[in-house]
Amino acid sequence: IQFEWSETTNNLSFVFEIPGGNAQNTDIFFSNAYIKVNNPPKYYFECDLAGEIDANHAQNIVRFSSGSVQIVLQKAETSKYLWGSYKITPENIHPKLGRA
């Protein structure tokens, strides 16, 4: 699945290219430290995030538009810094999060 991502100290954004994708045929799930985008059988993405998001934040956005989906997730208070990567790796585990 092709995608772009960006971040600010307050949020994490993804734009996934999913031709023909819409809210009825694309499953999107996220929790405090995980995101999954699935449009079977061709498009699948999942990862453990480098920091934590506020999965219940009212300003989280999932928006479909002509062949793509934009997801904007608000970072949790403990993760409001620049992560440098969207996914967790052994090199970027942050001590405040207590994740290994």
KAHUSUL-V66946 format. One record per pair of residues at least 12 apart in sequence whose C-alpha atoms are under 7 Angstrom apart, sorted by the first residue. I is the first residue (numbers start at 1). J is the second residue. D is the distance in Angstrom with one decimal. If there is no record, write none. Layout:
# KAHUSUL-V66946
((I | J | D) (I | J | D))
This chain:
# KAHUSUL-V66946
((1 | 17 | 6.8) (1 | 43 | 5.3) (1 | 44 | 6.3) (1 | 45 | 6.7) (2 | 16 | 6.0) (2 | 17 | 5.5) (3 | 15 | 5.4) (3 | 16 | 4.3) (3 | 17 | 5.9) (4 | 16 | 6.7) (8 | 82 | 6.4) (9 | 80 | 4.9) (9 | 81 | 4.6) (9 | 82 | 5.3) (10 | 74 | 6.0) (10 | 75 | 5.4) (10 | 80 | 5.5) (11 | 72 | 6.7) (11 | 73 | 5.5) (11 | 74 | 4.3) (11 | 75 | 5.0) (12 | 72 | 5.8) (12 | 73 | 5.2) (12 | 74 | 6.4) (12 | 75 | 6.8) (13 | 71 | 5.6) (13 | 72 | 4.4) (13 | 73 | 6.3) (14 | 70 | 5.7) (14 | 71 | 5.2) (14 | 72 | 6.5) (15 | 68 | 6.6) (15 | 69 | 5.6) (15 | 70 | 4.4) (15 | 71 | 6.4) (16 | 68 | 5.4) (16 | 69 | 5.3) (16 | 70 | 6.5) (17 | 67 | 6.0) (17 | 68 | 4.4) (17 | 69 | 6.7) (18 | 43 | 7.0) (18 | 67 | 5.0) (18 | 68 | 5.0) (19 | 67 | 4.1) (19 | 68 | 6.6) (20 | 67 | 5.5) (21 | 39 | 6.9) (21 | 67 | 5.9) (21 | 68 | 6.8) (22 | 64 | 6.0) (25 | 39 | 6.2) (26 | 38 | 5.7) (26 | 39 | 4.5) (27 | 39 | 6.4) (30 | 55 | 6.6) (31 | 55 | 5.3) (32 | 52 | 5.2) (32 | 53 | 4.9) (32 | 54 | 5.8) (32 | 55 | 5.3) (33 | 48 | 5.7) (33 | 49 | 5.0) (33 | 51 | 6.5) (33 | 52 | 4.9) (33 | 53 | 6.4) (34 | 47 | 5.8) (34 | 48 | 4.5) (34 | 49 | 5.4) (35 | 47 | 5.7) (35 | 48 | 6.7) (47 | 87 | 6.2) (48 | 87 | 5.6) (48 | 88 | 5.9) (49 | 86 | 5.7) (49 | 87 | 4.3) (49 | 88 | 5.3) (50 | 83 | 6.5) (50 | 85 | 6.5) (50 | 86 | 5.4) (50 | 87 | 4.4) (50 | 88 | 3.9) (50 | 92 | 6.9) (50 | 93 | 6.9) (51 | 79 | 5.6) (51 | 83 | 6.9) (52 | 75 | 6.1) (52 | 76 | 5.5) (52 | 79 | 5.7) (53 | 73 | 6.5) (53 | 74 | 5.7) (53 | 75 | 4.0) (53 | 76 | 4.5) (54 | 74 | 5.8) (54 | 75 | 5.6) (54 | 76 | 4.7) (57 | 74 | 6.6) (59 | 74 | 6.9) (60 | 72 | 5.5) (60 | 73 | 4.8) (60 | 74 | 6.0) (61 | 73 | 6.6))
